[in-house]
Amino acid sequence: MPLIGYARVSTEDQTPLPQTQALKSAGCAEIHEEQASGGNRARPVLARVMERIGKGDTLVVVRIDRLARSLSHLLEVIERLEAKGAHFRSLQDPIDTASPQGKFTLQVLGAAAEFERALIRERTVAGLASARAQGRIGGNPGLRARDPAALRKVRLARLDGYMQRLGETAQDWVPHVRRLRPDMAWEDVLRIINAPLPPDRRWTQSRLLRAVKSYVRDGYLPDTVLGRAGRRETDDRLPAIVAAIKGADPDITLQAICDRLEAMRERTPRGRTRWQVSSVKMLLDRAERLGLLG
C-alpha cells in the first residue's frame, strides 16, 4: 500500500525537515512539501496530491493541523480520499481510515461537527426569539441606519464567507482550471468539472467564472486562466477533452473515461451517445500524436 506524505509549514522561516523525517521513518517513499497558511484551502501542492492519489494509496501527515485547520476541511479531504478508494493517516493522532479504530474516530468527529452546527443554529434561533420578546429588532443597528462603516464590514464579512465556501470546493475545480485554461473553452472545462460531481454540487458557467476571478484577484490562480481560448480545430476537440480527463487522473481506465464522457453528454465521433473503449483508445492515441498528453 503506497504511503504518500504531505508536510506543510506556514512561513518561510519554518522548515518542514522534522515533518519529512518523521514521514520517511513512517515509510513514505513520496513526500510533498508546501509553504502555505493552514486556513487557505486552495493550496496548489495539496491540490496536485489529491488529484494524483489513487486507489489503495494512503495520504500521511505528521499531525492533523498540517493538513486542515478545521474539522469540516478535514472531513472533506477524507471524504474525497474515500471516494477514490484511498486512505488517510495521521502519525500523532488516532486516525487511520484503513483501520476499524480509525474509522470509529472519524465517525465520532463527524458526529461532533454536526452537533456543533446544531448548537449554533439553536442558539441563533433562541437569541432572535428572545430579542423579539423584549421588543428589540434583530440585526445590526448600523445597517438599519445605512452607516457606511457598518455596510463596509458586512461586505467584507460576506466576501470572507464567500471565499471560505470557495475553499471548501476548491479541489473540485481549481486543478482543472489551472491545467486546462486558456487552452480549452470554458464550456468544455465546465463539463469536465461537473461530470464526476453529484447534481447538487455542479457548477454553472457564471458561478465558475466568478469563482475563478476571485481566485485570480487574490493570487491563487494566474491571470492567464482568464485569457481568450484559442480556436481549436473541430477534429481536435474530442482528443483534447479525453486528454484532459486522462490528465486529471492518469490511472483512470478506458471504461471510466467512457462513463465520464456519457455523463458529460458528449457524443462519439460518429454522433452516438454510447461510448466504446475502442473509441476512447483511438482519441487518446490522437491526443498523444497532437502532444496533448503529459
Secondary structure as the mmCIF struct_conf table of DSSP 4:
data_model
#
loop_
_struct_conf.conf_type_id
_struct_conf.id
_struct_conf.beg_label_comp_id
_struct_conf.beg_label_asym_id
_struct_conf.beg_label_seq_id
_struct_conf.end_label_comp_id
_struct_conf.end_label_asym_id
_struct_conf.end_label_seq_id
STRN STRN1 LEU A 3 VAL A 9
BEND BEND1 SER A 10 THR A 11
TURN_TY1_P TURN_TY1_P1 GLU A 12 ASP A 13
BEND BEND2 GLN A 14 GLN A 14
BEND BEND3 PRO A 16 PRO A 16
HELX_RH_AL_P HELX_RH_AL_P1 LEU A 17 SER A 25
TURN_TY1_P TURN_TY1_P2 ALA A 26 GLY A 27
BEND BEND4 ALA A 29 ALA A 29
STRN STRN2 GLU A 30 GLN A 35
TURN_TY1_P TURN_TY1_P3 GLY A 38 GLY A 39
HELX_RH_AL_P HELX_RH_AL_P2 PRO A 44 ARG A 52
TURN_TY1_P TURN_TY1_P4 LYS A 55 GLY A 56
STRN STRN3 THR A 58 VAL A 61
BEND BEND5 VAL A 62 ARG A 63
HELX_RH_3T_P HELX_RH_3T_P1 ILE A 64 ARG A 66
TURN_TY1_P TURN_TY1_P5 LEU A 67 LEU A 67
BEND BEND6 ARG A 69 SER A 70
HELX_RH_AL_P HELX_RH_AL_P3 LEU A 71 ALA A 83
TURN_TY1_P TURN_TY1_P6 LYS A 84 GLY A 85
STRN STRN4 HIS A 87 SER A 90
TURN_TY1_P TURN_TY1_P7 LEU A 91 PRO A 94
STRN STRN5 ILE A 95 ASP A 96
TURN_TY1_P TURN_TY1_P8 THR A 97 ALA A 98
BEND BEND7 SER A 99 SER A 99
HELX_RH_AL_P HELX_RH_AL_P4 PRO A 100 ALA A 133
TURN_TY1_P TURN_TY1_P9 GLN A 134 GLY A 135
HELX_LH_PP_P HELX_LH_PP_P1 ARG A 136 GLY A 138
BEND BEND8 GLY A 139 GLY A 139
HELX_RH_AL_P HELX_RH_AL_P5 PRO A 141 ARG A 144
TURN_TY1_P TURN_TY1_P10 ALA A 145 ARG A 146
HELX_RH_AL_P HELX_RH_AL_P6 PRO A 148 LEU A 180
TURN_TY1_P TURN_TY1_P11 ARG A 181 ASP A 183
BEND BEND9 MET A 184 MET A 184
HELX_RH_AL_P HELX_RH_AL_P7 TRP A 186 ASN A 194
TURN_TY1_P TURN_TY1_P12 ALA A 195 PRO A 196
BEND BEND10 LEU A 197 LEU A 197
HELX_RH_3T_P HELX_RH_3T_P2 PRO A 199 ARG A 201
HELX_LH_PP_P HELX_LH_PP_P2 ARG A 202 THR A 204
HELX_RH_AL_P HELX_RH_AL_P8 GLN A 205 ARG A 217
TURN_TY1_P TURN_TY1_P13 ASP A 218 GLY A 219
BEND BEND11 TYR A 220 LEU A 221
HELX_RH_3T_P HELX_RH_3T_P3 ASP A 223 LEU A 226
BEND BEND12 GLY A 227 GLY A 227
HELX_LH_PP_P HELX_LH_PP_P3 ARG A 228 ARG A 231
HELX_RH_AL_P HELX_RH_AL_P9 THR A 234 ALA A 248
TURN_TY1_P TURN_TY1_P14 PRO A 250 ASP A 251
HELX_RH_AL_P HELX_RH_AL_P10 LEU A 254 ALA A 263
TURN_TY1_P TURN_TY1_P15 MET A 264 ARG A 265
HELX_LH_PP_P HELX_LH_PP_P4 GLU A 266 THR A 268
TURN_TY1_P TURN_TY1_P16 PRO A 269 ARG A 270
BEND BEND13 GLY A 271 GLY A 271
BEND BEND14 THR A 273 ARG A 274
HELX_RH_AL_P HELX_RH_AL_P11 VAL A 277 ARG A 289
TURN_TY1_P TURN_TY1_P17 LEU A 290 GLY A 291
#
